[in-house]
Amino acid sequence: MKNTDTITDIMIDNAGKLCMKPESEQFTLIYRSATEVHWDNEKKRLYSPEPREWTYLMWYQHIVTVIQTEYRCDLRITSETNWFFVSDHLKNDIIDWDLNYFFR
C-alpha cells in the first residue's frame, strides 16, 4: 500500500544542499539505497549533496522518486509548504513538475 506525506519545508541550506522536511514520515535508512539521498535525524529532513552536475530541480525529482521507490511513499508539496532560500524560479519549476508528475 502506498503512503503519502506532505513536505512541510523546502530549503537550500548554507552548504548549498537541497533539504526537504516531511510532515510525519522518517527515512532513517535511506542511505542504504546508495542514491546520494540522505536523512538528517536531528533536523528530521531529507537532503541532497551540493549540486555538481545536477540542478536543484533534478535533485528534487530524484529525492521524490527515490522515496517512492524505496519507501512506497509519495512526498507532496502543498500550498502550506514553506520555502526558504529557494528562488521563485526554482519554486515554480518544482511546483510545475510536482503537478505534472502526480496528476499525469
Phi, psi and omega in degrees: 000135182273141180251157174231139176225149180273140172272115182277326182221140170232131181210161168250116186280180182298335179272359179087013180271143173279125182239142180224126181253114176284154182293314186229328183288152174232138186240058188295337183255014184298334179302333180295341181285347180054044183245006184067015171265132186236161177239128175263104185292329180290316182265356178056054180212155174274152174207157177257167168290168174298132183302136174246281178272331183269150175276170175298322178298317179297322178293320177301311180301317181297313180300313181300315182287326177295315179296323176297314182289313187280328186240359184052047181229128175270119174268124187235137170276157177222179176293345179268354179298133178269139181241126181234123176060033177247127180295155178300323180298312180295317178304313180295321177296318179295315179299315179299313180298315181302314179297316181289325182289314185271344182238031179279000000 
